Structure formats: structure tokens, C-alpha cells
Amino acid sequence: MLTPTRTLLLATILTLGGTTWAQAQVTVGPRVGLNLANVSYKTDDKDDEPDTKLLISPQAGITLNAAFGNLALQPSLLFSQKGFKVKESDNVGPASYEIESNTRLNYLELPVNLVYTTGGTEGFQVFAGPYIGVGLGGKQKSTYTVSGPGIDESGSETTKIKFAGKEKDNSDDFYINQPDYGFNGGIGYKKGPIQAQLGYSLGLNTLVSKDSDGKRPDDIKVHNRVIQFSLSYFFGS
């Protein structure tokens, strides 16, 4: 069975093929960008599925570009924030309520992409590859309002998010399973030392942790889904 680490290693070996690092044109530089993050939330009862929305969040780090003609191997080390938004409203009798929450998940992420550039070192690009991310923490901020005859209430709440495969007993924290791993792919363009890419990240590991008894609900599946836009600048190009 291929683990995420073995998958990354296999992708590297297949990319290098019969070439060596000494034959590659290697450059490195900073990468910054934006994530349009969301989740795929599936349950057996469709009525319990929240209507999640895109959350705008940052990404930043460094990218190495090892070019072999038209092909390049691009591993990156990134701080990447993912998550989702939820906004719900409804009426209960004569009263109405509205709830809005932002869930932000912070990751240290390692994507390894194989990039094909049409013009060799410059031009349009297509890329794909695996990634693995380790959760660093996060927060869920919620606000609510309730209004109706004789009722006018509002408030907010912040819940700390911890990353662990299993929840702890009597904890008020929000637990998220880790690691996050999956695949990403997309298109881009490189001109001189500047590279712009638009990609999509498909998470494969569920975000639902096991409960304190070591059991994971089998009727809920939640996975990260992220549209990514990034700019990189390679020194020494």
C-alpha cells in the first residue's frame, strides 16, 4: 500500500528517470498566493449537509524548480490556510435566526508537482502531483442573531481547532483529522523568473477525527477542496 510519503518519493523517482540533479537547471524562490477553500461534505442524510461556501485565505512559502528541458520538478514548502464558510438562516415559529461561521485550518504543506512548459524554460504550463499537509491549528468563529416577538439576541463564539486522529474526553475543542493529503493539478505560465499558476487541490483523507472511544463515524465524509492561485519568483533564472 502506498503511503503519502512513498507516493511523493515515487513521483520524484519517476520524474528524474535516467537524468541526474547535476543535469538539471535548479532555481529557487518565494511563492505567494490565495486559496479559495471549501470542503466536500457528504452524509447519509442529505438534510444534515451544511451549505458550505468558499473561504478566501492565504498561502506563502518557497518553491524549488529543477528543470529538465520541457519538464520540471517543483517541490514547495508552504504555509497554506484552508477551511470553509457556513451561513444558515431559518424561521422557527414567529422567530427567525441567522448563523454564520468561518472555519480556518492552518497547514504546513509539501506539494510536489511535475510541470510541463511548452516553450522549455518559458511558456504555458500544465502541472500535476501529490501533496501532504500537517495541521498546525486553527479557529472557528461563529456569530448568531435571533429575532422575533420579544426576542432580540446576538452573540459570537470562537472555538479552538486541534489536529489529531482522535478526540480527547470532555474537550470543548474542535478536532480535525490529519494529515491532509491528496493531489493537485492545473495550468500556468512562466516568463523569465516569474511563474503564475492556477490549480485545484483534491483532498483524499477525511477531516473527521475518531471520537474518544476510537470510533470514526462512517456516515460523514469531509474532504478539503481548494482552488489555488500563486505567483513565484525564481532567483538565478
Wavefront OBJ file of the C-alpha trace (Angstrom):
o trace
v 0.000 0.000 0.000
v 1.381 3.419 -0.970
v 1.545 5.899 1.873
v 1.576 9.660 1.101
v 5.342 9.751 1.776
v 6.012 6.831 -0.569
v 3.817 8.417 -3.224
v 5.875 11.612 -3.084
v 9.108 9.614 -3.310
v 7.817 7.547 -6.238
v 6.755 10.689 -8.107
v 10.238 12.121 -7.659
v 11.954 8.968 -8.925
v 9.723 8.659 -11.979
v 10.254 12.300 -12.845
v 14.022 12.148 -12.692
v 14.148 8.971 -14.756
v 17.623 8.492 -16.153
v 18.731 12.068 -15.514
v 20.632 13.422 -12.529
v 20.321 16.552 -10.453
v 23.641 17.700 -11.914
v 21.981 17.925 -15.336
v 19.073 19.986 -14.072
v 18.739 23.763 -14.138
v 17.867 24.403 -10.493
v 16.377 27.670 -9.245
v 14.508 28.553 -6.075
v 12.379 31.436 -4.897
v 9.428 32.686 -2.887
v 5.813 31.781 -3.621
v 2.735 33.712 -2.514
v -0.902 33.268 -3.376
v -4.540 32.928 -2.444
v -6.687 29.921 -1.667
v -10.405 29.714 -2.402
v -11.055 26.987 0.131
v -14.062 24.786 0.729
v -14.890 21.219 1.735
v -16.786 18.320 0.255
v -19.279 17.351 2.988
v -21.229 14.138 2.492
v -23.623 12.410 4.892
v -26.192 9.628 4.606
v -28.892 12.177 5.458
v -28.765 14.933 2.821
v -30.829 17.242 5.056
v -27.930 17.353 7.549
v -25.370 18.536 4.976
v -24.435 22.209 5.525
v -24.346 24.601 2.590
v -20.640 25.420 2.715
v -19.163 28.441 0.925
v -15.723 29.440 -0.359
v -13.316 30.945 2.165
v -10.565 33.285 0.911
v -7.284 32.509 2.666
v -3.510 32.919 2.128
v -0.649 30.704 1.122
v 3.083 31.533 1.217
v 6.404 29.708 1.115
v 9.255 28.692 -1.168
v 9.388 26.657 -4.388
v 12.296 24.833 -5.983
v 12.331 24.442 -9.781
v 14.502 21.644 -11.196
v 14.131 21.883 -14.988
v 14.979 19.108 -17.458
v 14.120 20.649 -20.829
v 10.347 20.991 -21.067
v 9.811 19.100 -17.818
v 10.427 20.407 -14.329
v 10.024 19.058 -10.823
v 8.660 21.675 -8.431
v 8.512 20.785 -4.714
v 7.280 23.579 -2.429
v 7.141 24.143 1.303
v 4.100 26.274 2.114
v 2.005 27.726 4.865
v -1.440 27.086 3.404
v -4.713 28.040 5.072
v -7.811 26.047 4.161
v -11.328 25.803 5.552
v -14.878 26.837 4.701
v -17.735 29.212 5.490
v -21.277 28.351 6.506
v -24.246 30.729 6.552
v -27.671 29.496 7.589
v -30.982 31.176 8.344
v -34.444 29.870 9.105
v -37.715 30.585 10.892
v -38.874 28.762 13.990
v -42.462 29.757 14.594
v -42.666 33.560 14.783
v -38.901 33.875 15.444
v -36.055 33.834 12.928
v -32.355 33.104 13.317
v -29.162 33.526 11.301
v -25.838 31.795 11.930
v -22.551 32.468 10.128
v -19.261 30.693 10.817
v -15.747 30.788 9.362
v -13.539 27.744 9.873
v -9.821 28.329 9.186
v -7.381 25.391 9.102
v -3.646 26.123 9.033
v -1.308 23.632 7.339
v 2.389 23.200 6.668
v 2.109 21.702 3.197
v 4.509 19.940 0.825
v 3.249 19.672 -2.780
v 5.492 18.042 -5.403
v 4.391 18.931 -8.931
v 5.568 17.676 -12.300
v 5.385 20.659 -14.670
v 5.414 20.662 -18.472
v 6.267 24.022 -20.075
v 5.512 24.353 -23.790
v 8.499 26.569 -24.609
v 11.058 24.779 -22.485
v 12.004 27.306 -19.802
v 9.174 29.725 -20.691
v 5.597 29.466 -21.906
v 2.288 27.913 -20.970
v 2.286 25.129 -18.405
v 0.311 22.146 -17.194
v 1.149 20.537 -13.862
v 0.045 17.788 -11.503
v 1.315 15.993 -8.442
v 0.671 14.788 -4.891
v 0.735 16.817 -1.690
v 0.787 16.189 2.040
v -0.067 18.704 4.765
v 0.430 18.682 8.530
v -2.128 20.623 10.551
v -0.754 23.439 12.715
v -4.012 24.584 14.324
v -6.965 26.771 13.530
v -10.092 28.528 14.728
v -13.807 28.503 14.061
v -15.505 31.866 14.597
v -19.303 31.940 14.700
v -21.860 34.742 15.015
v -25.612 34.433 15.503
v -28.716 36.590 15.680
v -32.187 35.632 16.870
v -35.156 37.946 16.415
v -38.893 37.742 16.927
v -41.703 38.906 19.208
v -39.975 39.879 22.450
v -36.657 38.385 21.247
v -33.600 40.272 20.020
v -30.362 38.411 20.724
v -26.952 38.257 19.078
v -23.546 36.959 20.004
v -20.320 35.335 18.858
v -18.157 32.385 19.776
v -14.615 31.254 18.931
v -13.652 27.584 19.113
v -10.047 26.395 19.024
v -9.254 23.713 16.461
v -6.792 20.927 17.209
v -5.410 18.400 14.747
v -5.443 14.818 15.993
v -6.607 11.447 14.821
v -8.684 11.014 17.993
v -10.683 13.374 20.196
v -9.980 13.744 23.899
v -12.548 13.107 26.617
v -14.507 16.117 27.911
v -12.860 18.542 25.492
v -14.594 21.627 24.107
v -12.090 21.886 21.256
v -12.928 21.122 17.637
v -10.834 18.170 16.415
v -9.723 17.716 12.802
v -8.124 14.523 11.493
v -4.654 14.644 9.980
v -2.589 14.507 7.872
v -4.251 16.077 4.868
v -3.053 14.530 1.621
v -4.209 14.296 -1.959
v -3.463 15.516 -5.456
v -3.407 18.846 -7.221
v -3.172 19.957 -10.818
v -3.681 22.971 -13.019
v -2.274 25.354 -15.592
v 0.223 28.200 -15.532
v 2.546 30.481 -17.408
v 6.255 31.185 -16.904
v 8.104 34.213 -18.241
v 11.706 34.679 -17.181
v 11.901 34.279 -13.389
v 8.153 34.831 -12.840
v 5.625 31.994 -12.754
v 1.848 32.264 -12.314
v -0.257 29.152 -11.708
v -3.937 28.344 -11.227
v -4.641 24.966 -9.681
v -7.128 22.753 -7.879
v -6.329 20.714 -4.772
v -8.268 17.496 -4.118
v -8.003 16.194 -0.548
v -8.303 12.424 -0.100
v -8.113 11.980 3.680
v -11.251 12.672 5.711
v -11.171 15.597 8.138
v -13.386 13.732 10.628
v -11.418 12.518 13.660
v -12.215 9.422 15.676
v -14.235 10.008 18.824
v -12.790 9.496 22.304
v -13.713 5.790 22.079
v -11.606 5.382 18.934
v -14.547 5.156 16.536
v -14.898 7.242 13.388
v -18.429 7.986 12.100
v -18.899 6.061 8.854
v -21.812 8.219 7.699
v -19.863 11.504 7.419
v -17.113 12.218 4.885
v -15.437 15.632 4.799
v -12.514 16.469 2.477
v -10.597 19.630 1.627
v -11.243 21.213 -1.777
v -9.164 24.262 -2.733
v -8.795 26.484 -5.813
v -5.279 27.950 -5.688
v -3.701 30.969 -7.388
v 0.021 31.518 -6.872
v 2.934 33.673 -8.039
v 6.553 32.509 -7.795
v 9.834 34.293 -8.472
v 12.884 32.108 -9.172
v 16.277 33.561 -8.399
v 19.067 32.606 -10.786
v 16.767 32.056 -13.785
l 1 2 3 4 5 6 7 8 9 10 11 12 13 14 15 16 17 18 19 20 21 22 23 24 25 26 27 28 29 30 31 32 33 34 35 36 37 38 39 40 41 42 43 44 45 46 47 48 49 50 51 52 53 54 55 56 57 58 59 60 61 62 63 64 65 66 67 68 69 70 71 72 73 74 75 76 77 78 79 80 81 82 83 84 85 86 87 88 89 90 91 92 93 94 95 96 97 98 99 100 101 102 103 104 105 106 107 108 109 110 111 112 113 114 115 116 117 118 119 120 121 122 123 124 125 126 127 128 129 130 131 132 133 134 135 136 137 138 139 140 141 142 143 144 145 146 147 148 149 150 151 152 153 154 155 156 157 158 159 160 161 162 163 164 165 166 167 168 169 170 171 172 173 174 175 176 177 178 179 180 181 182 183 184 185 186 187 188 189 190 191 192 193 194 195 196 197 198 199 200 201 202 203 204 205 206 207 208 209 210 211 212 213 214 215 216 217 218 219 220 221 222 223 224 225 226 227 228 229 230 231 232 233 234 235 236 237
